């Protein structure tokens, strides 16, 4: 659901956009940290905020890190 937000902000066009692993952090909603494969050898880490259900808002891309590999640990940022 945040692919278009990422592509626009990173100025990339991703043919592949596959979540590999994720972590969560509960705040006033849920913060997701997601490792996403965007090409055969390139990965990005996304920080996505999911609002509480009563707010009726979809997920929003808060931040991202590019230039990651499959072996890079997924950490809070």
N, C-alpha and C positions, 0 to 999 in steps of 0.2 A: 504493500500500500504506500510505501514511501519511495519507491523506485523513481518516479518522476521528480520528486523533490530533490533526491540525490543527484540525478542526472543534470538538473537545472543548476544546482549550486556548485557541482564539481565540474561542470561544462564537459560532461562525458555522455556518450551514447553506449549503453551496456546491452549487448546481445544476451549475455549470461548475467543472471542476477539471482544467485542461489544462496540462501541462508545455510551456513554450515553448523554454527553453534551459537548459543545465546546465553546471557545471564540477565537476571532481573534485580532491580533495586526498588523497593516500595518507598514512595514519597507521597505527595498528594495526588496519587495516580500511580502509574508504574513506569519506571525507566527501564528500557531494554537496551542492552549492549549486544550487538549482533555482528558476527563475522560473516561477511558476504563475499562469495566468489563472483568476480566481475569479468574475468577472462580465464584462460587456461592456467596461467601462473600468477594472476594478480588478485589480491583480496583487499577489501576495505573493512574498516570497523565503523559501525553506525551506532549513534546514541539516539534512541527514539523514545519519545514520551507519549504514553497512552493516558489520556485524561480519565477521570472517574466516569462511570457510566451515566450518571445523571447530568453530566455536562454536554452530552450528545455531540462530541467532537471526535474526529478520527485521529489516528496517530500522527505525530509531527516529528520531523527530523530536526533534532536539536544540534547535533554536531556530527562530524565524521573525520576519520583518519584514513588517508590513502597510502599506497606504497607498502602494504602489508603482505606477508606471506602466509601460507597455510600453517606454518609452525609458530608464528608470532602469538604470544599469549593474549587472550582477550581480557583486558583490564578495564576498570572504571576510569573514565576520563571526563 
